[in-house]
């Protein structure tokens, strides 16, 4: 209850979120059990709901009774569920580190608090999308580390992608791509296009000069 009030007051006082935003619930059959998931209230990417639904399906978070009764969850409900889960997860980590070190680990506690604050700061942007910079030859979890990816790590949710090159079937392509990310490859394409345009311009200029020389010779 204390956690809920602290987070909720923080969000509403700073007006970071659209507090009237709400998400309908849907019942789905998952691994022989009836589960509730959150539905988007408008089209477009929503990593916040993706993370929440992964955790709901794996029973790592639970919806408030009021949400189940009304078949709708507010943005505050979603944020409090995710923040509470992240807090419990970090507390377990801190306890593990403390037990291993057989003493108080103030650094671990401070790091856990930092992660939670970072997560709360990132939540607003996760309502509308997230920058992901995949790497095509490093497996489904191969991505450049970003703050958004860090938020998923704090919540204990793996982010995977399907932008993969078959290293065995497309060896030449894989060799060219290497460990480069999507953004790095886009920059390569742009540089290649610019080089092509320059080459074509030079070729035209050389052709013109040769043509002028021919006329002078004749």
C-alpha positions as CSV (number, residue, x, y, z in Angstrom):
1,X,0.0,0.0,0.0
2,X,2.8,2.4,0.9
3,X,4.5,1.6,-2.5
4,X,1.3,2.2,-4.4
5,X,0.6,5.6,-2.7
6,X,4.2,6.8,-3.2
7,X,4.3,6.0,-6.9
8,X,0.8,7.1,-7.7
9,X,1.3,10.5,-6.0
10,X,4.6,11.0,-7.7
11,X,3.1,10.4,-11.1
12,X,0.0,12.6,-10.7
13,X,1.9,15.4,-9.1
14,X,4.4,15.6,-11.9
15,X,1.7,15.1,-14.6
16,X,3.9,12.7,-16.4
17,X,1.1,10.4,-17.5
18,X,-2.3,10.9,-18.9
19,X,-4.0,9.8,-15.7
20,X,-7.3,9.0,-17.4
21,X,-5.7,6.5,-19.7
22,X,-7.1,3.0,-19.2
23,X,-6.7,-0.4,-20.8
24,X,-9.5,-3.0,-21.3
25,X,-8.8,-6.6,-20.2
26,X,-9.1,-9.8,-22.2
27,X,-9.3,-13.4,-21.1
28,X,-7.0,-15.8,-22.9
29,X,-6.2,-19.5,-22.5
30,X,-2.4,-19.8,-21.8
31,X,-0.7,-23.0,-20.8
32,X,-3.9,-24.6,-19.7
33,X,-4.9,-21.7,-17.6
34,X,-7.3,-18.7,-18.0
35,X,-5.3,-15.5,-17.9
36,X,-6.1,-11.8,-18.2
37,X,-4.1,-9.6,-20.5
38,X,-4.2,-5.9,-21.3
39,X,-5.4,-4.5,-24.6
40,X,-4.2,-1.4,-26.3
41,X,-6.5,1.6,-26.2
42,X,-5.1,2.9,-29.5
43,X,-3.0,1.6,-32.4
44,X,0.7,1.9,-32.2
45,X,3.6,0.3,-30.2
46,X,3.3,0.1,-26.5
47,X,6.3,-1.6,-24.8
48,X,4.8,-0.9,-21.4
49,X,1.8,-3.2,-22.2
50,X,4.1,-5.8,-23.8
51,X,6.2,-6.0,-20.6
52,X,3.0,-6.1,-18.4
53,X,1.4,-8.9,-20.5
54,X,4.6,-11.0,-20.4
55,X,4.6,-10.7,-16.6
56,X,0.9,-11.3,-16.3
57,X,1.1,-14.5,-18.4
58,X,4.0,-15.8,-16.4
59,X,2.1,-15.0,-13.1
60,X,4.9,-12.7,-11.9
61,X,2.4,-9.8,-11.4
62,X,-1.3,-9.8,-10.7
63,X,-4.0,-7.4,-11.5
64,X,-5.8,-5.5,-8.7
65,X,-9.2,-7.0,-7.7
66,X,-10.8,-3.7,-8.8
67,X,-9.4,-4.0,-12.3
68,X,-10.6,-7.6,-12.7
69,X,-14.0,-6.6,-11.4
70,X,-14.4,-3.7,-13.7
71,X,-12.5,-5.4,-16.6
72,X,-10.3,-2.4,-17.0
73,X,-6.9,-1.3,-15.7
74,X,-5.8,2.4,-15.4
75,X,-2.3,3.5,-16.3
76,X,-1.6,3.9,-12.5
77,X,-2.6,0.2,-12.0
78,X,-0.2,-0.8,-14.7
79,X,2.7,1.3,-13.5
80,X,2.2,0.2,-9.9
81,X,2.2,-3.4,-10.9
82,X,5.4,-3.1,-12.9
83,X,7.2,-0.9,-10.3
84,X,6.2,-3.2,-7.5
85,X,7.5,-6.2,-9.4
86,X,10.8,-4.4,-10.2
87,X,11.2,-3.3,-6.5
88,X,10.6,-6.9,-5.2
89,X,13.1,-8.2,-7.8
90,X,15.8,-5.7,-6.8
91,X,15.2,-6.4,-3.1
92,X,15.8,-10.1,-3.8
93,X,19.0,-9.3,-5.6
94,X,20.2,-7.1,-2.8
95,X,19.4,-9.8,-0.2
96,X,21.3,-12.4,-2.3
97,X,24.3,-10.1,-2.5
98,X,24.2,-9.4,1.2
99,X,24.0,-13.0,2.1
100,X,26.9,-13.9,-0.1
101,X,29.0,-11.1,1.4
102,X,27.8,-11.9,4.9
103,X,27.2,-8.3,5.7
104,X,25.3,-5.1,4.9
105,X,25.6,-4.1,1.3
106,X,24.8,-0.4,1.1
107,X,26.2,-0.1,-2.4
108,X,23.8,-2.8,-3.5
109,X,20.8,-1.1,-1.9
110,X,21.7,2.2,-3.5
111,X,22.1,0.6,-6.9
112,X,18.7,-1.0,-6.5
113,X,17.1,2.3,-5.6
114,X,18.8,3.9,-8.6
115,X,17.4,1.3,-10.9
116,X,13.9,1.8,-9.6
117,X,14.1,5.6,-10.0
118,X,15.5,5.1,-13.5
119,X,12.6,2.8,-14.4
120,X,10.0,5.3,-13.2
121,X,11.6,7.9,-15.3
122,X,11.4,5.7,-18.4
123,X,7.8,4.6,-17.9
124,X,6.2,7.6,-19.7
125,X,8.2,7.0,-22.9
126,X,7.4,3.3,-22.8
127,X,3.7,4.1,-23.3
128,X,4.3,5.2,-26.8
129,X,7.3,3.2,-28.2
130,X,10.9,2.4,-27.7
131,X,14.1,2.7,-29.7
132,X,15.5,-0.7,-30.5
133,X,18.8,-1.1,-32.5
134,X,19.0,-4.8,-33.4
135,X,22.1,-6.6,-34.5
136,X,21.5,-9.2,-37.2
137,X,24.1,-11.9,-36.5
138,X,24.1,-12.0,-32.7
139,X,20.9,-14.0,-32.1
140,X,17.4,-12.9,-31.1
141,X,18.6,-10.9,-28.0
142,X,21.4,-9.1,-29.9
143,X,20.7,-5.4,-29.5
144,X,22.6,-2.2,-28.7
145,X,22.0,-1.4,-25.1
146,X,19.6,1.6,-24.6
147,X,17.7,3.0,-21.6
148,X,14.6,1.3,-22.9
149,X,16.3,-2.1,-23.0
150,X,17.6,-1.3,-19.5
151,X,14.0,-0.9,-18.3
152,X,13.2,-4.4,-19.6
153,X,16.2,-5.8,-17.8
154,X,15.1,-4.2,-14.5
155,X,11.7,-5.8,-14.9
156,X,13.2,-9.1,-15.8
157,X,11.7,-9.3,-19.2
158,X,13.7,-10.5,-22.2
159,X,13.4,-8.5,-25.4
160,X,13.9,-10.5,-28.5
161,X,13.7,-9.7,-32.2
162,X,13.5,-11.7,-35.5
163,X,15.7,-9.5,-37.7
164,X,18.3,-12.3,-38.1
165,X,20.6,-13.3,-40.9
166,X,21.1,-17.1,-41.5
167,X,24.8,-17.3,-40.9
168,X,25.1,-20.7,-42.6
169,X,22.9,-20.0,-45.6
170,X,24.0,-16.4,-46.2
171,X,27.7,-16.4,-45.3
172,X,28.7,-13.5,-47.5
173,X,25.9,-11.3,-46.2
174,X,26.8,-12.2,-42.6
175,X,30.4,-11.5,-43.3
176,X,29.6,-8.0,-44.5
177,X,27.2,-7.3,-41.7
178,X,29.4,-8.7,-38.9
179,X,28.3,-7.4,-35.5
180,X,27.0,-4.1,-36.9
181,X,23.7,-2.8,-35.7
182,X,20.8,-1.6,-37.8
183,X,21.8,2.1,-37.4
184,X,25.4,1.3,-38.4
185,X,24.2,-0.5,-41.5
186,X,21.8,2.4,-42.4
187,X,24.8,4.8,-42.2
188,X,26.8,2.4,-44.5
189,X,24.0,2.4,-47.1
190,X,23.8,6.2,-47.0
191,X,27.6,6.5,-47.4
192,X,27.4,4.0,-50.3
193,X,24.6,6.0,-52.0
194,X,26.6,9.2,-51.6
195,X,29.7,7.5,-53.0
196,X,27.6,6.1,-56.0
197,X,26.2,9.6,-56.7
198,X,29.7,11.1,-56.6
199,X,31.0,8.3,-58.9
200,X,28.3,9.0,-61.4
201,X,28.9,12.7,-61.3
202,X,32.7,12.1,-61.8
203,X,31.9,9.7,-64.7
204,X,29.7,12.3,-66.4
205,X,32.4,15.0,-65.9
206,X,35.1,12.7,-67.4
207,X,32.9,11.8,-70.3
208,X,32.3,15.5,-71.0
209,X,36.0,16.3,-70.8
210,X,36.9,13.4,-73.2
211,X,34.2,14.6,-75.6
212,X,35.6,18.1,-75.6
213,X,39.1,16.8,-76.2
214,X,37.9,14.8,-79.2
215,X,36.4,17.9,-80.7
216,X,39.6,19.9,-80.1
217,X,41.6,17.1,-81.8
218,X,39.4,17.0,-84.8
